[in-house]
Amino acid sequence: MKNWIKIFALTAFSTQMYAQKNLTIDEAVSYALENNVNVKKAKIDQTIAQQKVKETVGIGLPQVNGQVRYLNGENQVQLVDVSNFNNTFPKGTIVPLNFGLPHNFNAGLSVTQLLFNGSYIVGLESAKTYKETASLIKEKTDVSIKEAVMMMYAGILATEENIKTLEENKKVLEKNLNDTKQVYKTGLTELQSVEQLEYSYKNLSTVIDNLKRTKDKLNVGLKYLIGYPLEEKLVLSSSFDEVLDKNKQLITRESYDFSNHIDLKLKQNQVRINQLLLKLEKSKALPSLAAFFNPSYVSGGYDFKPFSSDWFYSSNFGIQIDIPVFSGLQRHWKTEQAKLNLVKAQLDKEDAEKQLQSEYYQKATDYENALASYNTAEDLVKLSSEIYRKQNVKFKEGLGTSFELSQAENQLYEAQTKYYQAAIELIQAKVQLDKAKGIL
């Protein structure tokens, strides 16, 4: 029985270990780029775009259709003026004649080959542009997912560090509370001092519990974001300091080249699409040329015997040209609209270049402000920690009140909270700056 218990325990432990995954922030990003549902859909759209190109190419290949037809023509009556065949009948002698056979069979092929069509040529170019659009949208999706993962990952780490810091504060506060209770029993301090510390202790405990629930919520959100199973454990192996150090650096303002920025490439792609739409409207005024070949076999008789009857071969082939002559000026006005849409797309592209430059300077300013706020928050934590330490010593020696100690505590906790908030805002500002530069 004991052996079975050991086996069960080992199995459970192995399963737990198997279900756990450790991910650095870079690994979390890579995992998301493989498993996020929006990324997967963008990849499917890429595949669809590739198939769309092949589908469009197929329009220019030979089109072959087979047809087998049975017709019951027993009552195919035609009216004939028999005087045309025999002078003995007076002019206008109409006789109904049945030329049909009860059973008629036809089997044949219809083969067409497009030789020239302006819309088809433009369609081939458009299909390739559609493929490029799908690739750009996939790239845009990757950038958005990477941004979200980095921010959420950093948020979880900051929350964990905040919890650790508050847990240490709680230990110090708990010791002060116990010591003060002992002093109160001797009558050397007032009950208010104990009550003030109890109030601070309960309030701090609530803050810690809330942060733990917040961390769990963020962790579930990160799992969903990266496409990780929600029921399995996920461990973040990058440290808060590592992530912070990557994003804590001075920057220099400079004129930046945005030619490879995904937003600008999308605008350029849109210009290309509108150029093709204009080209398409112009191509509709060109003639279309196609060849066709229609071989067939026919048979018929008074008995339903399609496979024993004689079959007779017939065929026709030729070339067809369709020439657009007049469309009520519809083509003209569609072409004019396409020209205006192209102008709009070019204006959007020019505006995007200016917007990217403007956004870069805005995000650079936001990052510089975030870095300055972080440095100040770091200094305030050190200063408030020293103030709290001194006030704690004074309180223990009876030279300070519990109210003064509580004020120092609140000041320290507020400084620590602002520090972690400033750290998160710094990381977010750096991520958004890299996104604005097009290097995320």
Phi, psi and chi 1 to 4 in degrees:
 res  aa     phi    psi   chi1   chi2   chi3   chi4
   1 MET       -  -42.1 -176.8   67.1 -179.6      -
   2 LYS   -62.3  -38.0  -70.1 -177.7  178.8  179.9
   3 ASN   -63.0  -40.7  -69.6  -25.4      -      -
   4 TRP   -64.9  -37.9  -79.1  107.4      -      -
   5 ILE   -63.5  -41.3  -66.5  174.9      -      -
   6 LYS   -63.5  -44.1  -71.3  179.9 -179.9  179.0
   7 ILE   -62.5  -42.9  -67.3  173.6      -      -
   8 PHE   -63.2  -41.0  176.3   78.0      -      -
   9 ALA   -65.1  -42.6      -      -      -      -
  10 LEU   -65.3  -40.6  -72.0  171.9      -      -
  11 THR   -62.6  -44.3  -56.2      -      -      -
  12 ALA   -63.6  -40.7      -      -      -      -
  13 PHE   -65.5  -41.6  178.2   74.8      -      -
  14 SER   -64.6  -41.1  -59.5      -      -      -
  15 THR   -63.1  -41.2  -56.7      -      -      -
  16 GLN   -65.0  -41.3 -175.8  177.5    7.2      -
  17 MET   -66.4  -38.6  -70.1  -63.3  -66.9      -
  18 TYR   -66.7  -35.1  177.5   76.1      -      -
  19 ALA   -80.8   -3.0      -      -      -      -
  20 GLN  -100.9  141.1  174.9  176.5  -47.5      -
  21 LYS  -134.6  133.6 -163.3  173.8 -170.8   68.1
  22 ASN  -102.0  128.2  -64.2    5.7      -      -
  23 LEU  -132.5  128.6  -67.4  176.9      -      -
  24 THR   -75.3  173.6   65.4      -      -      -
  25 ILE   -65.9  -36.1 -171.6  167.6      -      -
  26 ASP   -69.5  -37.8  -67.8  -26.7      -      -
  27 GLU   -68.1  -34.8  -69.9  170.3  -17.3      -
  28 ALA   -64.6  -39.8      -      -      -      -
  29 VAL   -63.7  -46.7  168.9      -      -      -
  30 SER   -61.9  -40.6  -62.0      -      -      -
  31 TYR   -62.6  -41.7 -168.1   94.9      -      -
  32 ALA   -64.6  -38.0      -      -      -      -
  33 LEU   -70.8   -8.1  -64.5 -178.6      -      -
  34 GLU  -106.2  -27.7  -69.5  -66.1  -31.4      -
  35 ASN  -121.0  -12.8  -61.4  -78.9      -      -
  36 ASN   -62.3  139.7  176.8  -90.1      -      -
  37 VAL   -64.9  -37.3   63.4      -      -      -
  38 ASN   -68.8  -35.1  -69.1  -36.7      -      -
  39 VAL   -66.1  -42.1  172.9      -      -      -
  40 LYS   -61.5  -41.7  -73.3 -178.2  176.3 -179.8
  41 LYS   -65.9  -37.3  -72.4  163.1   64.2  176.8
  42 ALA   -65.3  -36.6      -      -      -      -
  43 LYS   -66.3  -39.0  -71.5  179.5  179.1  177.7
  44 ILE   -63.4  -41.0  -68.8  173.7      -      -
  45 ASP   -61.7  -35.6  -73.1  -21.2      -      -
  46 GLN   -62.1  -44.9  -82.3 -173.0  -62.6      -
  47 THR   -63.2  -41.9  -56.9      -      -      -
  48 ILE   -60.6  -40.8  -67.7  173.9      -      -
  49 ALA   -63.7  -40.3      -      -      -      -
  50 GLN   -63.4  -40.6  -67.1  169.7   -3.5      -
  51 GLN   -69.2  -30.7  -65.7  173.9  -10.6      -
  52 LYS   -64.6  -37.8 -172.1   68.7  176.5  178.7
  53 VAL   -61.6  -46.3  173.0      -      -      -
  54 LYS   -64.0  -38.3  -63.4  176.7 -179.0  178.3
  55 GLU   -62.0  -42.8  173.8 -165.7  -18.4      -
  56 THR   -67.1  -39.1  -53.9      -      -      -
  57 VAL   -59.7  -36.5  170.1      -      -      -
  58 GLY   -62.7  -22.2      -      -      -      -
  59 ILE   -63.0  -33.1  -63.0  174.3      -      -
  60 GLY   -85.5   -2.2      -      -      -      -
  61 LEU   -89.0  162.1  -61.3  177.6      -      -
  62 PRO   -56.3  137.2  -24.6   33.9      -      -
  63 GLN  -107.0  117.0  -51.6  -64.7  -53.9      -
  64 VAL  -119.1  127.9 -178.6      -      -      -
  65 ASN  -131.1  134.0  -67.1  -67.7      -      -
  66 GLY  -101.6  151.3      -      -      -      -
  67 GLN  -145.6  132.5 -175.6 -176.8   65.4      -
  68 VAL  -123.6  127.8  176.7      -      -      -
  69 ARG  -134.5  137.8 -174.3  174.7   62.3  172.2
  70 TYR  -115.9  135.3  164.6   75.8      -      -
  71 LEU  -134.0  128.0  175.7   65.7      -      -
  72 ASN   -91.9  106.3 -171.3  -51.8      -      -
  73 GLY  -113.3   31.8      -      -      -      -
  74 GLU   -64.2  -29.2 -174.8  173.7    0.2      -
  75 ASN  -114.5   39.4  -63.3  -48.0      -      -
  76 GLN   -86.9   87.4  -65.1 -173.9   40.1      -
  77 VAL   -93.4  136.7  176.3      -      -      -
  78 GLN  -127.3  143.5  -68.0 -173.7   -0.9      -
  79 LEU   -89.1  129.6  -60.8  178.3      -      -
  80 VAL  -130.4  136.5  178.0      -      -      -
  81 ASP   -84.4  102.3 -174.4   -8.1      -      -
  82 VAL   -71.3  -13.6  -65.8      -      -      -
  83 SER   -66.2  -20.3   63.6      -      -      -
  84 ASN   -70.7  -19.8  -66.2  -32.9      -      -
  85 PHE  -107.7  -22.4  -54.5   98.9      -      -
  86 ASN  -144.6  119.8 -168.3  -30.3      -      -
  87 ASN   -71.8  -12.9  -66.0  -29.5      -      -
  88 THR   -70.9  -20.1   60.9      -      -      -
  89 PHE   -89.4  137.6  -69.2   96.3      -      -
  90 PRO   -65.9  153.9   24.0  -32.3      -      -
  91 LYS   -59.0  134.3 -170.2   69.1  174.2  179.0
  92 GLY    90.1   12.3      -      -      -      -
  93 THR   -78.4  106.3  -57.0      -      -      -
  94 ILE   -96.2  128.7  -54.2  -60.0      -      -
  95 VAL  -127.0  129.6  177.8      -      -      -
  96 PRO   -77.0  124.4   27.0  -30.9      -      -
  97 LEU  -121.2  141.7  -63.1  177.9      -      -
  98 ASN  -102.5  106.8 -170.7  -14.4      -      -
  99 PHE   -94.1   -5.9  -70.6   99.1      -      -
 100 GLY   -84.7  158.2      -      -      -      -
 101 LEU  -105.0  149.7  -65.4  173.3      -      -
 102 PRO   -59.8  -37.0  -23.1   33.8      -      -
 103 HIS  -127.1  123.2  -56.5  -73.4      -      -
 104 ASN  -127.8  136.8  -61.0  -88.5      -      -
 105 PHE  -126.2  142.4  -53.1   97.3      -      -
 106 ASN  -143.8  129.3 -176.8  -67.0      -      -
 107 ALA  -135.3  127.8      -      -      -      -
 108 GLY  -162.6  179.7      -      -      -      -
 109 LEU  -124.1  152.1  -67.6  176.0      -      -
 110 SER  -123.8  115.6  172.0      -      -      -
 111 VAL  -117.6  123.6 -177.7      -      -      -
 112 THR  -126.6  147.3   58.8      -      -      -
 113 GLN  -136.2  120.1  172.3   63.1   58.5      -
 114 LEU   -74.1  123.9 -174.0   65.1      -      -
 115 LEU   -97.5  -41.4  -59.4  178.4      -      -
 116 PHE  -153.7  131.4  175.0   79.7      -      -
 117 ASN  -155.5  118.4 -175.5  -74.7      -      -
 118 GLY   -61.8  -38.6      -      -      -      -
 119 SER   -64.9  -34.5  -62.1      -      -      -
 120 TYR   -66.5  -42.2  169.7   67.8      -      -
 121 ILE   -62.0  -44.4  -64.5  172.7      -      -
 122 VAL   -65.6  -36.4  177.5      -      -      -
 123 GLY   -61.0  -37.3      -      -      -      -
 124 LEU   -62.5  -44.9  -76.5  177.4      -      -
 125 GLU   -63.7  -40.6  -64.5 -177.7   65.8      -
 126 SER   -64.6  -37.9  -59.7      -      -      -
 127 ALA   -63.3  -39.7      -      -      -      -
 128 LYS   -67.0  -38.2  -66.8  176.9 -178.9  177.6
 129 THR   -66.9  -36.9  -55.6      -      -      -
 130 TYR   -60.7  -39.1  175.1   61.7      -      -
 131 LYS   -64.4  -42.0  178.7 -179.1  174.9 -177.8
 132 GLU   -64.6  -38.2  -67.6  170.9    3.7      -
 133 THR   -61.8  -43.4  -58.5      -      -      -
 134 ALA   -61.7  -38.6      -      -      -      -
 135 SER   -66.5  -40.3  -63.1      -      -      -
 136 LEU   -67.0  -39.2  -68.9  174.0      -      -
 137 ILE   -65.4  -37.8  -67.8  174.8      -      -
 138 LYS   -61.4  -43.5  164.9   65.2  167.2   55.3
 139 GLU   -63.0  -42.1 -175.5  179.1  -16.9      -
 140 LYS   -62.5  -41.3  176.5   74.7  172.1  179.0
 141 THR   -63.1  -42.5  -57.3      -      -      -
 142 ASP   -58.7  -43.5  -72.4   -9.0      -      -
 143 VAL   -63.0  -44.5  170.8      -      -      -
 144 SER   -63.8  -42.5  -61.5      -      -      -
 145 ILE   -67.2  -41.7  -64.5  -59.1      -      -
 146 LYS   -61.4  -43.1 -173.7  174.9 -178.0 -179.3
 147 GLU   -59.9  -48.0  176.2 -171.1   15.3      -
 148 ALA   -64.5  -41.5      -      -      -      -
 149 VAL   -64.6  -45.5  171.1      -      -      -
 150 MET   -62.5  -40.9  -66.4  176.3   71.7      -
 151 MET   -68.9  -43.6  -72.8 -172.9  174.2      -
 152 MET   -70.0  -39.4 -170.8  167.7  -72.0      -
 153 TYR   -59.2  -47.3 -165.6  107.6      -      -
 154 ALA   -63.9  -37.7      -      -      -      -
 155 GLY   -62.7  -39.1      -      -      -      -
 156 ILE   -66.6  -44.4  -65.3  173.6      -      -
 157 LEU   -62.2  -42.6  -67.6 -178.1      -      -
 158 ALA   -63.9  -39.3      -      -      -      -
 159 THR   -65.3  -41.3  -56.5      -      -      -
 160 GLU   -61.3  -44.6  -73.5  179.1  -16.1      -
 161 GLU   -65.1  -38.5  -71.5  -60.7  -49.0      -
 162 ASN   -62.9  -41.4 -162.0    1.3      -      -
 163 ILE   -62.8  -44.4  -67.9  172.0      -      -
 164 LYS   -59.8  -43.9  -69.6  177.5 -176.1  177.7
 165 THR   -63.9  -44.5  -59.1      -      -      -
 166 LEU   -67.9  -31.7  -67.3  178.4      -      -
 167 GLU   -63.0  -40.4  -69.2  -78.4    9.8      -
 168 GLU   -65.4  -41.8  -67.8  -61.1  -40.8      -
 169 ASN   -60.9  -37.8  -66.1  -20.3      -      -
 170 LYS   -64.4  -38.9 -176.3  178.8  177.4 -178.8
 171 LYS   -62.4  -45.1  -69.3  178.5 -177.8  178.1
 172 VAL   -63.0  -44.3  175.1      -      -      -
 173 LEU   -65.4  -37.9 -175.0   55.6      -      -
 174 GLU   -64.6  -40.5 -175.2  176.6   19.6      -
 175 LYS   -64.7  -43.3 -174.5  176.4 -174.7  -52.1
 176 ASN   -61.7  -38.7  -76.0  -17.5      -      -
 177 LEU   -65.4  -46.1  175.5   59.5      -      -
 178 ASN   -63.9  -43.2  -67.7  -27.6      -      -
 179 ASP   -63.0  -40.5  -68.2  -15.3      -      -
 180 THR   -67.6  -35.6  -56.5      -      -      -
 181 LYS   -61.9  -40.5  -74.7 -179.7  178.3  178.8
 182 GLN   -65.6  -41.5  -64.4  -58.9  -39.9      -
 183 VAL   -65.3  -37.9  174.8      -      -      -
 184 TYR   -63.3  -36.0  170.6   71.1      -      -
 185 LYS   -62.7  -28.7  -70.5  178.4 -178.8  179.2
 186 THR   -84.2   -8.4   64.0      -      -      -
 187 GLY    83.8   13.1      -      -      -      -
 188 LEU   -92.5   -1.2  -63.1  178.8      -      -
 189 THR  -145.8  163.9 -170.5      -      -      -
 190 GLU   -87.6  158.6  -61.8  178.5   -7.9      -
 191 LEU   -62.9  -30.5  176.8   61.3      -      -
 192 GLN   -59.5  -34.0 -177.5 -179.3   -5.2      -
 193 SER   -64.4  -41.2  -62.2      -      -      -
 194 VAL   -66.1  -44.7  175.9      -      -      -
 195 GLU   -64.2  -37.3  -68.5  174.3  -23.0      -
 196 GLN   -64.6  -41.5 -174.6   67.0   54.6      -
 197 LEU   -70.1  -36.8  -69.9  173.3      -      -
 198 GLU   -63.6  -40.3  -75.6 -179.0  -21.2      -
 199 TYR   -60.0  -46.5  175.7   87.6      -      -
 200 SER   -64.9  -38.0  -61.5      -      -      -
 201 TYR   -66.2  -46.1 -178.5   80.5      -      -
 202 LYS   -66.0  -40.4  -70.7 -178.5  179.5  179.9
 203 ASN   -63.9  -42.1 -174.7   60.1      -      -
 204 LEU   -66.5  -38.2 -175.8   57.5      -      -
 205 SER   -62.1  -40.6  -61.5      -      -      -
 206 THR   -64.7  -42.5  -59.8      -      -      -
 207 VAL   -60.3  -42.9  170.9      -      -      -
 208 ILE   -64.5  -44.3  -68.1  173.0      -      -
 209 ASP   -62.0  -41.7  -69.6  -20.2      -      -
 210 ASN   -63.1  -41.7  -71.4  -17.0      -      -
 211 LEU   -65.0  -37.2  -77.9  174.8      -      -
 212 LYS   -64.1  -42.0  -73.0  179.7  178.6  178.5
 213 ARG   -66.8  -37.6  -75.0 -170.7  -74.2  -92.0
 214 THR   -63.1  -41.1  -61.0      -      -      -
 215 LYS   -63.1  -42.3 -169.4 -162.8   80.1  168.5
 216 ASP   -61.6  -40.8  -68.0  -21.1      -      -
 217 LYS   -64.0  -43.6 -179.9 -178.0   73.0  172.7
 218 LEU   -65.2  -36.0  -68.5  174.1      -      -
 219 ASN   -65.2  -41.7 -163.7  -88.3      -      -
 220 VAL   -64.6  -40.4  171.3      -      -      -
 221 GLY   -62.3  -39.3      -      -      -      -
 222 LEU   -67.0  -41.5 -180.0   61.8      -      -
 223 LYS   -57.6  -47.3  -72.5  179.6 -177.6  179.1
 224 TYR   -62.5  -41.7  171.2   75.8      -      -
 225 LEU   -62.5  -41.7 -175.5   61.0      -      -
 226 ILE   -89.0   -3.9   67.6  174.6      -      -
 227 GLY    81.2   28.8      -      -      -      -
 228 TYR   -93.3  143.8 -172.3   79.9      -      -
 229 PRO   -56.2  126.8  -24.8   34.4      -      -
 230 LEU   -67.4  -27.0  -61.4 -177.6      -      -
 231 GLU   -83.1  -10.8   68.0  -80.5    2.2      -
 232 GLU   -95.6  154.9  -65.6 -175.7   12.0      -
 233 LYS   -81.4  138.1 -173.7  175.4 -178.9 -179.3
 234 LEU  -123.8  124.9  176.9   63.5      -      -
 235 VAL  -110.6  128.3  178.0      -      -      -
 236 LEU   -89.3  112.0  -49.7 -172.2      -      -
 237 SER   -92.8  -10.7   53.2      -      -      -
 238 SER   -77.5  141.1  -71.6      -      -      -
 239 SER   -86.9  159.8   69.9      -      -      -
 240 PHE   -61.6  -41.3  177.1   69.0      -      -
 241 ASP   -65.5  -37.8  -69.7  -23.5      -      -
 242 GLU   -62.0  -47.5  -72.2  173.5   -6.3      -
 243 VAL   -65.6  -39.9  175.7      -      -      -
 244 LEU   -66.1  -43.1 -172.1   58.6      -      -
 245 ASP   -63.0  -33.2  -71.3  -19.0      -      -
 246 LYS   -64.7  -26.8  -74.8 -177.2  178.2  179.8
 247 ASN  -110.1    5.9  -62.4  -81.6      -      -
 248 LYS  -108.6   88.7 -173.4  171.8   62.3  175.0
 249 GLN  -153.4  150.1   53.4 -174.6  -80.9      -
 250 LEU   -74.5  147.9  -66.2  174.6      -      -
 251 ILE  -123.2  158.0   61.8  171.0      -      -
 252 THR  -117.3  133.9   56.2      -      -      -
 253 ARG   -71.0  133.7  -61.5  -69.1 -174.1   96.7
 254 GLU  -153.0  158.4   56.0 -173.7    6.4      -
 255 SER   -74.5  122.7 -179.9      -      -      -
 256 TYR  -107.8  144.7 -154.7   78.5      -      -
 257 ASP   -91.1  116.7  179.7   17.1      -      -
 258 PHE  -103.2   16.1  -64.6  100.4      -      -
 259 SER   -61.7  -26.5   57.6      -      -      -
 260 ASN  -100.9    7.9  -71.8  -38.7      -      -
 261 HIS   -69.0  136.4 -162.6  -71.9      -      -
 262 ILE   -61.3  -37.5  179.8   58.8      -      -
 263 ASP   -65.5  -38.1  -70.0  -16.2      -      -
 264 LEU   -71.3  -38.1 -173.5   57.4      -      -
 265 LYS   -64.6  -34.3  -72.4 -165.6  -72.2 -173.3
 266 LEU   -66.8  -39.2  -78.6  167.9      -      -
 267 LYS   -67.4  -38.9  -65.8  -63.6 -177.6 -177.6
 268 GLN   -64.5  -38.2  -69.2  169.8  -24.4      -
 269 ASN   -65.2  -36.9 -176.3  -98.9      -      -
 270 GLN   -66.4  -36.7 -172.4   59.9   49.6      -
 271 VAL   -61.1  -44.1  170.2      -      -      -
 272 ARG   -60.9  -41.1  176.6   62.1  177.4  156.2
 273 ILE   -62.3  -43.7  -71.0  173.7      -      -
 274 ASN   -68.3  -31.5  -76.9   92.0      -      -
 275 GLN   -63.9  -40.1  -71.8  172.9  -22.5      -
 276 LEU   -69.9  -35.6  -71.0  169.4      -      -
 277 LEU   -64.7  -38.2  -71.4  174.0      -      -
 278 LEU   -65.5  -42.6  174.7   57.1      -      -
 279 LYS   -62.7  -36.5 -166.4  173.4  179.6  179.9
 280 LEU   -64.3  -45.2  175.3   62.4      -      -
 281 GLU   -63.1  -38.8  -66.4  -57.8  -31.4      -
 282 LYS   -67.3  -35.5  -69.8 -178.9  177.3  179.4
 283 SER   -68.2  -19.7   71.1      -      -      -
 284 LYS   -68.8  -14.5  -68.9  178.8 -179.0  178.5
 285 ALA   -86.7   -6.2      -      -      -      -
 286 LEU   -85.7  152.0  -61.0  174.7      -      -
 287 PRO   -71.0  158.8   24.5  -33.1      -      -
 288 SER  -119.3  135.0  177.3      -      -      -
 289 LEU  -124.0  131.3 -176.6   64.1      -      -
 290 ALA  -144.9  152.2      -      -      -      -
 291 ALA  -112.6  150.5      -      -      -      -
 292 PHE  -141.4  153.8   60.3   87.7      -      -
 293 PHE  -147.8  125.0  174.2   53.8      -      -
 294 ASN  -128.1   86.7  -59.8  -51.0      -      -
 295 PRO   -83.7  147.0   29.4  -31.6      -      -
 296 SER  -157.5  161.3   65.1      -      -      -
 297 TYR  -125.0  136.4  -76.6   88.3      -      -
 298 VAL  -124.4  151.3  -65.3      -      -      -
 299 SER  -153.4  159.2  178.8      -      -      -
 300 GLY  -170.9  168.0      -      -      -      -
 301 GLY   174.2 -173.5      -      -      -      -
 302 TYR   -91.5  -10.4  -71.8   92.3      -      -
 303 ASP  -116.8  148.1  -62.3  -40.8      -      -
 304 PHE   -81.4   83.6 -171.4   84.8      -      -
 305 LYS  -136.7   73.2  -62.6  179.0  179.9  179.8
 306 PRO   -65.1  -27.6   22.7  -32.9      -      -
 307 PHE   -96.4  -10.3  -59.8  106.7      -      -
 308 SER  -108.3   -7.9   59.9      -      -      -
 309 SER   -80.6  163.8  -56.6      -      -      -
 310 ASP   -76.1  139.2  -68.2  -29.9      -      -
 311 TRP  -112.7  138.2  -71.5   79.4      -      -
 312 PHE  -118.0  131.0  -56.9   93.3      -      -
 313 TYR   -87.1  138.6  173.5   78.2      -      -
 314 SER  -145.2  155.8   67.7      -      -      -
 315 SER  -158.9  162.6   67.3      -      -      -
 316 ASN  -150.2  150.9   62.3   72.3      -      -
 317 PHE  -147.5  161.1   63.8   90.3      -      -
 318 GLY   178.5 -175.4      -      -      -      -
 319 ILE  -126.1  137.2  -65.0  177.6      -      -
 320 GLN  -122.3  132.5  177.1  177.3  -35.3      -
 321 ILE  -121.5  128.6 -177.7  168.0      -      -
 322 ASP  -109.1  124.0  -64.9  -46.4      -      -
 323 ILE  -116.6  114.0  -56.1  173.4      -      -
 324 PRO   -66.1  127.6  -17.4   30.7      -      -
 325 VAL  -108.1  -58.5  178.8      -      -      -
 326 PHE  -149.6  131.1 -177.9   68.8      -      -
 327 SER  -120.7   23.4   64.5      -      -      -
 328 GLY    67.2   29.5      -      -      -      -
 329 LEU    66.8   11.5  -63.6  179.3      -      -
 330 GLN   -63.2  -44.8  -67.5 -177.7   62.9      -
 331 ARG   -61.1  -39.0  -74.1 -165.9  -58.0  -89.4
 332 HIS   -61.4  -48.6  168.6   73.9      -      -
 333 TRP   -72.7  -32.1  -65.6  118.9      -      -
 334 LYS   -65.0  -37.9  -74.1 -176.2  177.4 -179.6
 335 THR   -65.3  -41.2  -58.8      -      -      -
 336 GLU   -64.0  -39.9  -68.6  -58.3  -50.6      -
 337 GLN   -64.9  -39.4  -67.2  172.7   50.5      -
 338 ALA   -63.6  -37.3      -      -      -      -
 339 LYS   -62.8  -43.7  -71.6  178.7 -179.3  177.4
 340 LEU   -67.2  -38.4  -67.4  174.9      -      -
 341 ASN   -64.5  -33.4  -75.2  -33.4      -      -
 342 LEU   -66.5  -41.4  174.9   57.5      -      -
 343 VAL   -60.7  -42.5  172.4      -      -      -
 344 LYS   -61.1  -43.0  -75.6  174.3   57.6  180.0
 345 ALA   -63.8  -39.0      -      -      -      -
 346 GLN   -66.7  -38.1  -69.8  169.6  -24.1      -
 347 LEU   -64.9  -40.4  -71.1  173.1      -      -
 348 ASP   -61.2  -40.1  -74.7  -18.5      -      -
 349 LYS   -65.1  -45.7  174.1 -179.5  169.8  -67.1
 350 GLU   -63.1  -40.6  -66.9  171.5    4.3      -
 351 ASP   -66.4  -37.1 -176.5   62.8      -      -
 352 ALA   -62.5  -39.1      -      -      -      -
 353 GLU   -61.1  -44.6  -68.1  173.6  -17.5      -
 354 LYS   -67.7  -39.7  -63.5  175.3 -177.9  177.0
 355 GLN   -64.5  -40.1 -173.2  176.1   -4.9      -
 356 LEU   -64.5  -41.0  -71.9  173.5      -      -
 357 GLN   -64.1  -43.2 -168.5   70.2   36.3      -
 358 SER   -64.7  -43.9  172.8      -      -      -
 359 GLU   -64.5  -35.4 -173.2  174.6    3.6      -
 360 TYR   -60.8  -46.6  164.9   64.4      -      -
 361 TYR   -67.0  -35.7  -79.2  107.8      -      -
 362 GLN   -65.1  -47.0  -69.6  177.6   23.2      -
 363 LYS   -68.3  -31.9  -63.9  -55.4  179.4 -176.8
 364 ALA   -65.0  -40.9      -      -      -      -
 365 THR   -66.0  -43.3  -59.8      -      -      -
 366 ASP   -59.7  -40.1  -68.9  -15.7      -      -
 367 TYR   -67.8  -42.5  177.7   74.8      -      -
 368 GLU   -62.3  -39.2  -70.2  170.6  -16.4      -
 369 ASN   -66.1  -41.6  -69.6  -20.7      -      -
 370 ALA   -64.8  -39.1      -      -      -      -
 371 LEU   -66.1  -41.6 -178.2   59.2      -      -
 372 ALA   -64.2  -41.7      -      -      -      -
 373 SER   -65.5  -37.9  -62.9      -      -      -
 374 TYR   -64.3  -46.4  169.7   80.0      -      -
 375 ASN   -60.9  -40.6  -69.4  -29.2      -      -
 376 THR   -65.8  -43.5  -60.2      -      -      -
 377 ALA   -61.5  -38.7      -      -      -      -
 378 GLU   -63.5  -42.9 -166.8  174.7   30.8      -
 379 ASP   -66.1  -38.7  -67.2  -22.6      -      -
 380 LEU   -67.0  -33.3  -70.8  177.2      -      -
 381 VAL   -64.1  -45.0  168.1      -      -      -
 382 LYS   -62.2  -43.3  -65.5  176.9 -177.6  177.1
 383 LEU   -67.6  -45.4 -175.6   60.0      -      -
 384 SER   -68.0  -32.1   58.7      -      -      -
 385 SER   -64.0  -40.7  -63.4      -      -      -
 386 GLU   -68.7  -39.9 -174.5   61.6   20.6      -
 387 ILE   -62.6  -43.7  -67.4  172.6      -      -
 388 TYR   -65.2  -40.3  174.2   72.8      -      -
 389 ARG   -60.4  -46.6 -174.1 -170.9   66.3   79.2
 390 LYS   -66.2  -40.4  -67.7  177.1  179.5  178.7
 391 GLN   -67.5  -33.3 -167.9   61.1   45.4      -
 392 ASN   -65.6  -42.0 -163.9   24.6      -      -
 393 VAL   -62.8  -45.1  171.8      -      -      -
 394 LYS   -61.9  -38.8  -71.3  173.0   64.7  177.4
 395 PHE   -65.8  -42.3  175.7   75.9      -      -
 396 LYS   -66.6  -30.3  -71.2 -179.2  177.7  179.7
 397 GLU   -87.8    0.5  -67.1  178.0   -7.2      -
 398 GLY    80.8   12.1      -      -      -      -
 399 LEU   -95.9   -7.7  -59.0  177.0      -      -
 400 GLY  -132.7  156.3      -      -      -      -
 401 THR   -92.0  164.6   65.1      -      -      -
 402 SER   -67.3  -30.8   60.2      -      -      -
 403 PHE   -66.1  -41.4  178.6   73.5      -      -
 404 GLU   -65.0  -39.3  -68.6  172.9  -29.9      -
 405 LEU   -65.6  -40.5  179.3   61.3      -      -
 406 SER   -63.3  -39.2  177.5      -      -      -
 407 GLN   -62.5  -41.4  -79.8 -173.0  -44.8      -
 408 ALA   -66.3  -38.5      -      -      -      -
 409 GLU   -62.2  -50.8  -74.5  173.9   -6.6      -
 410 ASN   -59.7  -37.7  -68.4  -26.3      -      -
 411 GLN   -65.2  -39.7 -175.5  173.8  -94.6      -
 412 LEU   -67.6  -46.5  173.1   60.4      -      -
 413 TYR   -63.3  -40.2  -59.6  159.4      -      -
 414 GLU   -64.3  -40.8 -177.5 -179.9   -1.9      -
 415 ALA   -65.3  -39.8      -      -      -      -
 416 GLN   -66.9  -42.1  -70.0  171.0  -23.1      -
 417 THR   -61.4  -44.6  -60.3      -      -      -
 418 LYS   -65.1  -32.4  -72.6 -176.3  176.8  179.2
 419 TYR   -64.0  -48.6  166.7   76.6      -      -
 420 TYR   -68.7  -34.2  -71.1  111.7      -      -
 421 GLN   -65.8  -40.6 -175.7   61.3   38.9      -
 422 ALA   -65.7  -36.0      -      -      -      -
 423 ALA   -65.4  -44.0      -      -      -      -
 424 ILE   -62.4  -45.3  -67.0  174.2      -      -
 425 GLU   -64.0  -33.2  -69.7  175.4   -5.2      -
 426 LEU   -65.7  -46.8  176.0   63.5      -      -
 427 ILE   -63.0  -44.2  -65.1  170.7      -      -
 428 GLN   -62.9  -40.4  -69.9  177.0  -18.1      -
 429 ALA   -64.7  -37.9      -      -      -      -
 430 LYS   -69.3  -40.7 -177.3   58.7  167.5   59.0
 431 VAL   -62.1  -44.7  171.4      -      -      -
 432 GLN   -68.4  -32.1  -69.5  174.4   -9.7      -
 433 LEU   -66.4  -44.2  175.6   59.9      -      -
 434 ASP   -63.4  -36.7  -70.6  -16.7      -      -
 435 LYS   -65.1  -41.9 -178.6 -177.7  177.6 -177.9
 436 ALA   -64.1  -32.3      -      -      -      -
 437 LYS   -81.0  -14.2  -65.7  167.8   68.8  176.3
 438 GLY    82.0   24.5      -      -      -      -
 439 ILE  -117.6    9.5   61.1  173.2      -      -
 440 LEU   -69.6      - -173.1   61.3      -      -
